[in-house]
Amino acid sequence: MLLSDKKMISNSKRTGASRRAFTTRQMTLSAIMAAVICILGPLSIPIPVSPVPITLTNLAIYFTVCILGWKLGTVSYLIYLVIGLAGLPVFSSFGAGFGKLLGPTGGYLIGFIFMAIICGLFFEKTDNRIVLFLGLILGSLVNYLFGTAWLAVQASLTFSQALWAGVIPYIPADLIKILLAVMLAPPLQKRLQRDL
């Protein structure tokens, strides 16, 4: 066998090992970020004017999709969703099961999937903080749409009433979470890439 052939085989073996290691790393990071969502998701503050509490789920998703990208970030959220549907108390107010999906907050749980995709794409495509801010608002608006529509159906409200019950009171807190994500998530992602 020629020396050049040996080098090519050696290089291909190293590349294959590197690909396997990268895949393992991706799976590990996805599991870690799903765990982060599971830890932050149940933490909630009930408010008297709405059946929907203030939660940290969306903040956890912003950080997850920034660190992992939209594909793996969405997978992490789906892992969290499956864990909650399986009965572990990881949803808001330590809720779990399909009952939570059918309850007032079920639309938001589905809307988070699309929010993760949209916000993750913005984090991947730009470093401009103004564009990121607008992208996270867009993702949140899509989540609001799903949440409001389901809340209106589930609670027999008009869309406008559901909007006032499930969105309007949360806008100030969500804007703060978006600002935190835009300011802190990209530097954290760069640091993690450097350290790992």
N, C-alpha and C positions, 0 to 999 in steps of 0.2 A: 504494500500500500504506500502511496506517495505521502510525503510529509504534509503537503498542502491538504490532502484528503483527511489526514488525521486531525489537522487543525480545524477543518470544517466540521468534522464530527464532534470534536471537543467543544467548539463554539455553539453548535446546535444543542448539545447537552446542557451547557450553561444557560442558554436562552430558555430552554424548556423548564429548567429548574427555576429560573427567574420568573417565568410566567406563572408557574404553580405557586411560588411564594407570593407573588402579587395578588393572585386570586385569593389565597389564604388571608392575606392582609385586608383585602376588600371585605371578605366575609366577616373578619374579626371586627373591623371598624363599623360595619353595618350593624352587627350585633350589639356593639358598645353603644352606638347612637340610638338604637331601638331601646336599650336599657335606660338611656338618659331620658327619652320621651316617656318611658314607663314610670320613671321617678318623678318627673315634673308634671306629667299629665293629670294625676289625681289631685294635685294641689290646686285648690280653687277657693274663690271668695264668693259666696252667694250674695246676690243683691235683691232687695225686696221688690223691685219693679219688674223682675223677669224670672222665668224658670231656668234661664241659662246663666250659669255662674261665670265669673271672670276666671280664666285658667292660664297656665303657662304653656299649654300644648303648642300653640302657634309659635311662641318664641323658640321652643325646643326644635320645632320643624325648620324654622329659619336657619338655625345654627347647623342642623343636620344636613340640609341640602347645600349649604355653603361649603361644609367640610367634605362631603362625599360626592357632590354633584347631584343632578336631578334624578338620574336613574337609581343609584344606590341609596340616595336620600329618600326617594319614594318607597323603595324596597324596605328601608328601615321603618318608615311609617306604617307600611302594610304589615310588617311583623308585629308592631305594637298593636295594630287594629285586631289582628288574629288572636293575639294573646288576650286582649280584652274580651273579645267575643267568646273565647274559650272559657271564660269565667274568672280570670285573675283580675283583681280590682285596680285596674290601671287607668280607667276613664275618670272624668271629672268627678270630684267628691267621692272617690274610691268606688265608683260604680263599675259594673261588668255585665257581660252577657248580651244577648240579642235584644233584651228589653231596653237596654240603653240605646241601641241603634234605632229602635222603634219609638223611643221617647222624644222629648222636645229638642234634645241636642243631636239627634241622629243625623240630621242634614249636615251639620257641621263636621261630624266624623267622616262622612263621605266627601264633603267639600274639601277637607284637608288633603285628600289625594291629589286633586287638581291644583290646589294651592302649592303643594310640594313641587309638582312638575313645573309650574310657571315660575315660582321663585327660584328654584334650582337652575332653570335655564338662564335667568337674569344673572345669577351669581357666576355662572360659567362664562357668559358672553361679555361681561363688562366689569371694569373696575371703577367706573364713574359712580360716585356715591349718590348723585342726584338721580341717575338712571336706575340704580339699585333701589333707591327709596320708592320711585314710581313703580318699579317692577313688583316690589313686595306689596305695595298698595293694590296693584292689579290682582295679584294672587289672592290677597285678602278679600277683595271685592267678589271674586268668584266664589270663595268660601262663604261669604255672607249671602250670596244668591242662593246657594244650596241650602244653607241653614235657615234662611228666612222662608223659602218656599215650603220646606218640610214643617217648620214650626207653624206656619199658617194652616197647613193641612191637619197636623196633629192636634192643634189647640183650637181648631175651628175659628181662626182669625182671618181678617182680610190681610192682603200682603202688606198694606200700610201699617196695620196694627202689629203684625209680626215684625216688621222693620223696627218699629219703636220699642218693641219688647225684646228683640234679639240682636239688634245691631247698634242703634243710636247710642245707648248708654255705654257701649264698649269702645267707641271710637277713640276717645282720649287715651285710654290704657293701651289700645292696640297701636296707636301712633308712637307711643313711648317704646313699645316692644320693637316696632319696626326700626326706630332710630337706634336702639341698642344693637340690633342685629346688623344694621348697615355700618355702624361704627366699630363693633367688636368682632363680628364673625370673620370678615376677610383677613385681618391680621392674625387671628387665631388659626385660620386655615393655613396660612403661609408658614406659621411657626410649626404646626404639626407636620407639614410636608417636609420642612427642614430637619425636624427631629426624628422622623420615622424613616 
